[in-house]
Amino acid sequence: MKKSKTRNVEENDIIAGQEALELKKAKSKQAKKFRSKVMAITWIFIILFFFMSGYICYIALTNEQELAENPYNSFQQILMEQNTRGRILAGGGEILAETITDINGRESRVYPYGNLFAHVVGYSTHGRAGIEAEMNYFLIQSNITLPQKATNGNLGQKNAGDSVRTTLRVDLQDVASRALGVYKGAVIVTEPQTGRILAMVSKPDFVPAEIPALWDDLVNSTESSILLNRVTQGLYPPGSTFKIITALEYIRRNNQNINSYSYNCTGHYSANGLRINCFRGISHGRIDFTTSFAKSCNASFANIGEFLDEKLFRETLDELLFDEVLPFSLPYNRSRIDLNSDTTPAEMMQITIGQGRTQITPFHLNMITGAIANDGILMRPYLYEAVVNENGANVRRYSSTTEKRMISEEEAAVLKKLMESVVLDGTATRLRGLSYSAAGKTGSAEFGNVKGVSHAWFTGYAPAENPQICVTIIIEGAGSGGDYAVPIAKRIFDAYFD
């Protein structure tokens, strides 16, 4: 009996031991699982930490300028206390803006050319605008040598800031400004093969150094548009310059038939309850496609526009960057065109001659013109050659960049011929018979409610066979593009080829 009890106790002890062992193993497994989960979570956080650290470093490196310009970043103020604001230079080295320090240590920003470069150079007080704003990060930096900085520190002097050398040409800026005279309007001059901006004039203008004195009046005025850069921010009906785009669309859809196009112009075109008149009611008679373009026949282009496909035309406009972001860093407005599935035939007729609710900036029109001149390739417009330190060494260089193929080479060739015909036998004959050849398109864009009052447009390039310079001009309320804008283009071309 005792043996049986002893055996039972031993068996119970064995069972208890096994259960304890199994419980221990289960706890060990649970502990291992818990440790594994903890390690997995730890590694996830470690990976996330390194990922976030790398991302922050990437953001800091790729957005260094934006971070430095942030108003909450005190580093900018430190740099301004250590360094004198650098110069802005023209392409030829002429000083467009510099900071002068008087004997009492007071600094003042000086603009040697007064109002000549007002909008493109901008101002650096009461906020910033133009190049002064866009290149502020570089202008407040100083990349002189460490010994120079040490010497300045010992003398209690500021370091000389870095300078920005632009692509702007003083001679072309001066000619464009003088030619525009007292008119409100804009002129932009570029190199189509590189994208370099040679001149940018907007009127009315201002003297940047006088901004502190003018500021209160400017911000309190509801009518003043002096601070508006009309080149990049002015939105205008394109008038007949838009026929470049209408012609492109017609070429794309009727390439095999453009030579057989014929229209009998009686001075107006009536359809869909709308009457469109040719400029000054001129009757052009029987004309082909080239003559329609050269003479800027509204009736013929309204006839073309009535039968264009809205969806396909919208695709072309998208490719030409209407209602799209432009490859440029200074402030600009997007060109707008109200073309969609709800567009009526009457509205399409207006669109094809550049009227209605279509609006474009001179800058955008110049880009399209430059792409045509450059065999269909749009170069990214740029304003800067380099950032240099006080010793003349390059801190940063800028170069020509291809943005995109805007139109095909074949399409560009046809458009070039059309634009040459405008000069040879059309509305821009004042550019004919000169020491250089030219091509372009004029425009007279009606606006407002007063019939017959129009903006004068010209956009074109020279020489026609090897374009080196591209010019776009608008004169507000002046009248005919051929009468007012073309002579300004001639003066700019003359100065360039002199």
C-alpha positions as CSV (number, residue, x, y, z in Angstrom):
1,M,0.0,0.0,0.0
2,K,2.9,2.3,0.9
3,K,4.6,1.4,-2.2
4,S,1.5,2.2,-4.2
5,K,1.2,5.6,-2.5
6,T,4.9,6.2,-3.0
7,R,4.6,5.3,-6.7
8,N,1.6,7.7,-7.1
9,V,3.5,10.5,-5.4
10,E,6.5,9.9,-7.7
11,E,4.2,9.8,-10.7
12,N,2.5,13.0,-9.6
13,D,5.9,14.6,-9.0
14,I,7.0,13.5,-12.5
15,I,3.8,14.9,-14.0
16,A,4.1,18.1,-12.0
17,G,7.7,18.4,-13.2
18,Q,6.7,17.9,-16.8
19,E,4.0,20.4,-16.5
20,A,6.4,22.9,-14.9
21,L,8.9,22.2,-17.6
22,E,6.3,22.7,-20.3
23,L,5.1,25.8,-18.6
24,K,8.7,27.1,-18.5
25,K,9.1,26.2,-22.1
26,A,5.9,28.1,-23.0
27,K,7.0,31.1,-21.0
28,S,10.4,31.0,-22.7
29,K,8.6,30.9,-26.1
30,Q,6.4,33.8,-25.1
31,A,9.5,35.7,-23.9
32,K,11.3,35.0,-27.2
33,K,8.2,36.1,-29.1
34,F,8.0,39.3,-27.0
35,R,11.7,40.0,-27.5
36,S,11.4,39.4,-31.2
37,K,8.5,41.8,-31.4
38,V,10.4,44.3,-29.3
39,M,13.4,43.9,-31.6
40,A,11.3,44.2,-34.7
41,I,9.6,47.4,-33.4
42,T,13.1,48.7,-32.4
43,W,14.5,48.1,-35.9
44,I,11.5,49.6,-37.5
45,F,12.0,52.8,-35.4
46,I,15.8,52.7,-36.2
47,I,15.1,52.4,-39.9
48,L,12.5,55.1,-39.7
49,F,14.9,57.3,-37.8
50,F,17.6,56.9,-40.4
51,F,15.1,57.3,-43.2
52,M,13.8,60.6,-41.7
53,S,17.3,61.8,-41.0
54,G,18.3,61.1,-44.6
55,Y,15.1,62.8,-45.8
56,I,15.7,65.8,-43.7
57,C,19.3,66.0,-45.0
58,Y,18.0,65.6,-48.6
59,I,15.5,68.4,-48.1
60,A,18.1,70.6,-46.5
61,L,20.6,70.0,-49.4
62,T,18.1,70.4,-52.2
63,N,16.1,73.3,-50.7
64,E,19.0,75.1,-49.1
65,Q,18.0,78.4,-50.6
66,E,14.3,78.2,-49.7
67,L,15.1,77.2,-46.1
68,A,17.6,80.1,-45.8
69,E,15.0,82.5,-47.1
70,N,12.3,81.3,-44.6
71,P,11.4,84.3,-42.4
72,Y,11.6,82.1,-39.4
73,N,15.2,81.3,-40.1
74,S,17.4,83.7,-38.1
75,F,20.5,82.6,-40.1
76,Q,19.6,85.1,-42.8
77,Q,19.7,88.0,-40.4
78,I,23.1,86.8,-39.2
79,L,24.5,86.8,-42.7
80,M,23.2,90.3,-43.4
81,E,25.0,91.5,-40.2
82,Q,28.2,89.8,-41.3
83,N,28.2,90.6,-45.0
84,T,27.5,93.6,-47.2
85,R,24.8,92.8,-49.8
86,G,26.4,91.9,-53.1
87,R,26.1,93.5,-56.5
88,I,23.8,92.7,-59.4
89,L,25.7,93.0,-62.7
90,A,24.7,93.1,-66.4
91,G,26.3,90.6,-68.8
92,G,29.0,93.2,-69.7
93,G,29.9,93.7,-66.0
94,E,28.0,97.0,-65.6
95,I,26.7,97.5,-62.1
96,L,22.9,97.4,-61.9
97,A,22.6,97.4,-58.1
98,E,25.1,97.7,-55.3
99,T,25.3,98.6,-51.6
100,I,27.2,101.7,-50.6
101,T,28.4,102.3,-47.0
102,D,29.0,105.9,-45.8
103,I,31.6,107.1,-43.3
104,N,29.1,106.5,-40.5
105,G,28.6,102.9,-41.5
106,R,25.1,103.4,-42.8
107,E,24.3,101.2,-45.8
108,S,22.2,102.2,-48.8
109,R,21.2,100.3,-51.9
110,V,22.1,102.1,-55.1
111,Y,20.8,101.6,-58.6
112,P,23.1,103.4,-61.1
113,Y,20.7,103.1,-64.0
114,G,17.7,104.4,-62.1
115,N,14.4,103.2,-63.5
116,L,15.9,101.4,-66.5
117,F,16.0,97.9,-65.0
118,A,13.2,98.6,-62.4
119,H,11.1,95.5,-62.7
120,V,13.7,92.9,-63.6
121,V,16.3,93.9,-61.0
122,G,13.6,94.9,-58.5
123,Y,14.2,96.3,-55.0
124,S,15.4,95.1,-51.6
125,T,13.5,97.3,-49.2
126,H,9.9,97.0,-48.0
127,G,10.1,93.4,-49.1
128,R,11.9,92.3,-52.2
129,A,11.1,91.9,-55.9
130,G,12.8,90.9,-59.1
131,I,16.4,89.6,-59.0
132,E,16.8,91.2,-55.6
133,A,14.2,88.8,-54.3
134,E,15.1,85.7,-56.3
135,M,18.8,85.9,-55.7
136,N,18.7,87.2,-52.2
137,Y,20.3,84.0,-50.8
138,F,23.4,84.5,-52.9
139,L,23.6,88.3,-52.5
140,I,23.8,88.0,-48.7
141,Q,26.5,85.3,-48.8
142,S,30.2,85.9,-48.9
143,N,32.6,83.4,-50.4
144,I,35.9,85.5,-50.0
145,T,38.9,83.6,-48.6
146,L,39.2,82.8,-44.9
147,P,42.2,85.1,-44.4
148,Q,40.1,87.9,-45.9
149,K,37.3,87.2,-43.5
150,A,39.7,87.1,-40.6
151,T,41.2,90.4,-41.6
152,N,37.7,92.0,-41.9
153,G,36.8,90.5,-38.5
154,N,39.9,92.1,-36.9
155,L,39.1,95.5,-38.4
156,G,35.4,95.2,-37.5
157,Q,34.4,95.4,-41.1
158,K,31.7,93.4,-43.0
159,N,32.6,90.9,-45.7
160,A,32.0,91.8,-49.3
161,G,28.9,89.8,-50.5
162,D,28.8,87.7,-53.6
163,S,27.6,89.3,-56.9
164,V,25.1,88.0,-59.4
165,R,26.1,88.4,-63.1
166,T,23.0,88.4,-65.3
167,T,22.4,87.8,-69.0
168,L,21.0,91.3,-69.4
169,R,22.5,93.7,-72.0
170,V,22.5,97.4,-71.1
171,D,22.4,98.6,-74.7
172,L,19.3,96.5,-75.6
173,Q,17.5,97.4,-72.4
174,D,18.2,101.1,-73.1
175,V,17.0,100.9,-76.7
176,A,13.8,99.0,-75.8
177,S,13.0,101.4,-73.0
178,R,13.6,104.5,-75.1
179,A,11.6,103.0,-78.0
180,L,8.6,102.2,-75.7
181,G,8.8,105.8,-74.5
182,V,5.8,107.1,-72.5
183,Y,3.5,104.2,-73.6
184,K,2.4,101.5,-71.1
185,G,3.5,98.1,-72.3
186,A,6.3,95.6,-72.2
187,V,9.3,94.4,-74.2
188,I,11.2,91.2,-73.8
189,V,14.3,90.2,-75.8
190,T,15.8,86.7,-75.8
191,E,18.2,84.4,-77.6
192,P,16.1,81.5,-79.0
193,Q,19.0,79.1,-79.3
194,T,20.0,79.5,-75.6
195,G,17.1,80.9,-73.7
196,R,19.2,83.8,-72.4
197,I,17.1,86.9,-71.5
198,L,18.8,90.0,-73.0
199,A,16.3,92.7,-72.0
200,M,13.1,93.0,-70.0
201,V,11.2,96.3,-70.0
202,S,7.9,97.1,-68.4
203,K,6.2,100.5,-68.2
204,P,5.2,102.5,-66.3
205,D,8.2,101.9,-64.1
206,F,9.9,103.3,-61.0
207,V,13.2,104.1,-59.4
208,P,14.0,101.2,-57.0
209,A,16.0,103.4,-54.6
210,E,12.8,105.5,-54.2
211,I,10.6,102.6,-53.1
212,P,10.8,103.6,-49.3
213,A,9.5,107.0,-50.1
214,L,6.8,105.8,-52.6
215,W,5.7,102.7,-50.7
216,D,2.7,104.0,-48.7
217,D,1.2,105.6,-51.8
218,L,1.8,102.5,-53.9
219,V,0.2,100.1,-51.4
220,N,-2.7,102.4,-50.7
221,S,-3.6,103.0,-54.3
222,T,-6.2,100.8,-56.0
223,E,-5.3,102.0,-59.5
224,S,-1.5,102.0,-59.6
225,S,0.1,99.1,-61.5
226,I,3.6,100.5,-61.4
227,L,5.0,97.5,-59.5
228,L,3.5,95.1,-62.0
229,N,6.0,93.5,-64.3
230,R,4.0,93.5,-67.5
231,V,6.4,91.1,-69.3
232,T,5.7,88.2,-67.0
233,Q,2.5,89.2,-65.1
234,G,0.6,91.3,-67.7
235,L,-2.3,89.3,-69.2
236,Y,-3.5,90.6,-72.6
237,P,-5.7,89.4,-75.5
238,P,-3.1,88.2,-78.0
239,G,-5.0,89.5,-81.1
240,S,-3.6,88.4,-84.4
241,T,-0.4,87.1,-82.9
242,F,-2.6,84.1,-81.8
243,K,-2.9,83.2,-85.5
244,I,0.5,81.6,-85.1
245,I,-1.2,79.0,-82.9
246,T,-4.3,78.7,-85.0
247,A,-2.0,78.2,-88.0
248,L,-0.1,75.5,-86.2
249,E,-3.4,73.7,-85.3
250,Y,-4.6,73.9,-89.0
251,I,-1.2,72.6,-90.2
252,R,-1.4,69.7,-87.8
253,R,-4.8,68.6,-89.0
254,N,-4.5,69.6,-92.7
255,N,-0.9,69.3,-93.5
256,Q,-1.5,67.8,-97.0
257,N,-4.0,70.4,-97.9
258,I,-2.6,73.8,-96.8
259,N,-1.3,74.6,-100.2
260,S,-4.8,74.1,-101.7
261,Y,-6.5,76.3,-99.1
262,S,-8.4,79.2,-100.7
263,Y,-10.8,81.8,-99.2
264,N,-12.5,84.8,-100.7
265,C,-12.4,87.7,-98.2
266,T,-15.0,90.4,-98.5
267,G,-13.8,92.2,-95.3
268,H,-15.9,90.2,-92.9
269,Y,-17.1,86.7,-91.9
270,S,-20.5,86.0,-90.6
271,A,-21.6,82.7,-89.0
272,N,-23.2,81.4,-85.8
273,G,-24.8,84.8,-85.1
274,L,-21.4,86.5,-85.1
275,R,-19.8,88.9,-87.5
276,I,-16.0,89.2,-87.5
277,N,-14.5,92.1,-89.4
278,C,-11.0,92.3,-90.9
279,F,-8.8,95.1,-89.5
280,R,-10.2,98.4,-90.8
281,G,-12.7,96.5,-92.8
282,I,-10.1,95.7,-95.5
283,S,-11.3,93.2,-98.2
284,H,-8.4,90.9,-99.1
285,G,-10.1,89.1,-102.0
286,R,-9.2,85.6,-103.0
287,I,-6.3,84.5,-100.8
288,D,-4.4,81.3,-100.0
289,F,-3.2,80.2,-96.6
290,T,0.1,82.0,-96.6
291,T,-1.5,85.3,-97.7
292,S,-4.2,84.9,-95.1
293,F,-1.5,84.8,-92.5
294,A,0.7,87.5,-94.0
295,K,-2.2,89.9,-94.3
296,S,-3.6,88.8,-91.0
297,C,-7.1,88.2,-92.5
298,N,-9.6,87.8,-89.6
299,A,-12.3,86.6,-91.9
300,S,-10.1,83.8,-93.3
301,F,-9.0,82.6,-89.8
302,A,-12.6,82.8,-88.5
303,N,-13.5,80.5,-91.4
304,I,-10.7,78.1,-90.4
305,G,-11.6,78.3,-86.7
306,E,-15.2,77.4,-87.1
307,F,-14.3,73.9,-88.3
308,L,-11.4,73.1,-85.9
309,D,-11.9,70.3,-83.4
310,E,-12.1,71.6,-79.9
311,K,-10.5,68.5,-78.2
312,L,-7.5,68.4,-80.6
313,F,-7.0,72.1,-80.3
314,R,-7.0,71.8,-76.6
315,E,-4.2,69.2,-76.8
316,T,-2.1,71.7,-78.9
317,L,-2.7,74.4,-76.4
318,D,-1.6,72.2,-73.5
319,E,1.6,71.4,-75.4
320,L,2.2,75.1,-75.8
321,L,1.8,75.5,-72.0
322,F,-1.5,77.4,-71.9
323,D,-2.9,77.3,-68.4
324,E,0.3,75.4,-67.4
325,V,3.3,76.0,-65.2
326,L,6.1,77.8,-67.1
327,P,9.8,77.0,-66.6
328,F,10.7,80.3,-65.0
329,S,11.4,81.3,-61.4
330,L,10.4,85.0,-61.3
331,P,6.7,85.7,-60.5
332,Y,4.5,85.3,-63.6
333,N,0.8,84.7,-64.5
334,R,-0.3,81.7,-66.5
335,S,-1.8,82.4,-69.9
336,R,-5.4,81.5,-70.0
337,I,-7.8,80.3,-72.7
338,D,-11.4,79.2,-72.2
339,L,-11.6,76.3,-74.5
340,N,-13.5,73.2,-73.5
341,S,-16.4,70.9,-74.6
342,D,-18.9,73.7,-73.9
343,T,-17.1,76.1,-76.3
344,T,-19.6,77.3,-79.0
345,P,-18.7,77.7,-82.7
346,A,-19.0,81.5,-82.2
347,E,-16.6,81.4,-79.3
348,M,-14.2,79.2,-81.3
349,M,-14.2,81.9,-84.1
350,Q,-13.2,84.5,-81.6
351,I,-10.5,82.3,-80.1
352,T,-8.8,81.6,-83.5
353,I,-8.2,85.4,-84.0
354,G,-7.0,85.9,-80.5
355,Q,-10.0,87.7,-79.1
356,G,-12.7,86.7,-76.6
357,R,-11.5,85.6,-73.2
358,T,-8.1,84.4,-74.3
359,Q,-5.2,86.1,-72.4
360,I,-1.4,85.7,-72.7
361,T,1.7,87.2,-71.2
362,P,4.4,88.7,-73.5
363,F,6.8,86.4,-71.8
364,H,4.8,83.3,-72.8
365,L,4.3,84.5,-76.4
366,N,8.1,85.1,-76.6
367,M,8.7,81.5,-75.5
368,I,6.5,80.1,-78.2
369,T,8.1,82.4,-80.8
370,G,11.6,81.4,-79.6
371,A,10.7,77.7,-79.9
372,I,9.6,78.2,-83.5
373,A,12.8,80.1,-84.3
374,N,14.7,77.2,-82.7
375,D,13.2,74.5,-84.9
376,G,10.5,73.7,-82.4
377,I,12.7,73.3,-79.3
378,L,12.0,75.4,-76.3
379,M,15.0,76.5,-74.3
380,R,14.5,77.2,-70.6
381,P,14.5,81.0,-70.2
382,Y,17.3,82.1,-67.8
383,L,18.6,85.4,-66.4
384,Y,21.9,84.5,-64.7
385,E,25.3,83.7,-66.0
386,A,27.1,83.2,-62.7
387,V,27.4,84.0,-59.0
388,V,30.9,85.4,-58.3
389,N,32.7,86.4,-55.1
390,E,34.5,89.7,-54.5
391,N,37.7,88.3,-56.1
392,G,35.9,87.4,-59.3
393,A,35.9,83.6,-58.8
394,N,32.8,81.6,-59.7
395,V,30.7,80.4,-56.9
396,R,28.0,79.1,-59.2
397,R,27.5,79.0,-62.9
398,Y,24.3,78.8,-65.0
399,S,24.0,77.5,-68.5
400,S,21.6,76.9,-71.4
401,T,19.1,74.1,-70.8
402,T,16.7,72.4,-73.2
403,E,13.2,72.5,-71.7
404,K,11.2,70.4,-74.3
405,R,10.3,70.0,-77.9
406,M,7.3,72.2,-78.2
407,I,6.5,71.5,-81.8
408,S,8.0,69.3,-84.5
409,E,10.8,70.5,-86.8
410,E,8.5,70.2,-89.8
411,E,5.8,72.3,-88.2
412,A,8.4,74.9,-87.2
413,A,9.6,75.1,-90.8
414,V,6.2,75.8,-92.1
415,L,5.5,78.4,-89.4
416,K,8.9,80.1,-90.2
417,K,7.9,80.5,-93.8
418,L,4.5,82.0,-92.8
419,M,6.3,84.4,-90.4
420,E,8.7,85.4,-93.1
421,S,5.8,86.2,-95.4
422,V,4.5,88.7,-92.8
423,V,7.7,90.7,-93.3
424,L,8.1,90.2,-97.1
425,D,4.5,90.9,-98.1
426,G,2.3,91.4,-95.1
427,T,1.8,93.6,-92.0
428,A,5.4,94.0,-91.0
429,T,7.0,95.2,-94.2
430,R,8.9,97.9,-92.2
431,L,11.3,95.1,-91.5
432,R,11.9,94.3,-95.1
433,G,15.0,95.3,-97.2
434,L,17.3,95.8,-94.2
435,S,20.9,94.5,-93.7
436,Y,19.4,91.5,-91.9
437,S,16.3,89.4,-92.6
438,A,13.4,89.1,-90.1
439,A,10.3,87.1,-89.5
440,G,7.3,87.6,-87.1
441,K,3.7,88.3,-86.6
442,T,1.8,91.5,-85.8
443,G,-1.3,91.9,-83.7
444,S,-4.0,94.4,-83.0
445,A,-5.9,93.2,-80.0
446,E,-9.2,94.8,-79.1
447,F,-10.0,95.1,-75.4
448,G,-12.6,96.6,-73.2
449,N,-16.0,97.9,-74.4
450,V,-14.7,100.6,-76.8
451,K,-14.8,99.4,-80.3
452,G,-11.7,100.0,-82.4
453,V,-9.3,100.6,-79.5
454,S,-6.5,97.9,-79.5
455,H,-3.2,96.9,-78.1
456,A,-0.3,96.8,-80.6
457,W,1.6,93.5,-80.7
458,F,4.7,92.2,-82.5
459,T,6.6,89.0,-81.9
460,G,9.4,87.8,-84.1
461,Y,13.1,87.1,-84.6
462,A,16.1,87.8,-86.8
463,P,17.8,86.8,-89.0
464,A,15.1,84.8,-90.5
465,E,17.4,82.1,-91.8
466,N,19.5,81.8,-88.6
467,P,17.6,83.3,-85.6
468,Q,19.8,84.9,-83.0
469,I,17.4,87.3,-81.3
470,C,13.8,87.0,-80.5
471,V,11.7,90.1,-79.6
472,T,8.1,90.4,-78.2
473,I,6.4,93.8,-77.8
474,I,3.1,95.0,-76.6
475,I,2.0,98.6,-76.4
476,E,-1.2,99.2,-74.5
477,G,-4.0,100.9,-76.4
478,A,-1.7,102.1,-79.2
479,G,-3.5,100.7,-82.2
480,S,-2.0,98.6,-85.0
481,G,0.9,96.3,-84.3
482,G,2.4,97.1,-87.7
483,D,2.3,100.8,-87.1
484,Y,3.5,100.9,-83.5
485,A,5.1,97.7,-82.4
486,V,7.1,96.8,-85.5
487,P,9.1,100.1,-85.5
488,I,10.2,99.3,-81.9
489,A,11.3,95.8,-83.0
490,K,13.3,97.4,-85.8
491,R,15.2,99.6,-83.4
492,I,16.0,96.7,-81.2
493,F,17.1,94.5,-84.1
494,D,19.2,97.5,-85.5
495,A,20.9,97.8,-82.1
496,Y,21.6,94.1,-81.9
497,F,23.1,93.9,-85.4
498,D,24.9,97.2,-85.3
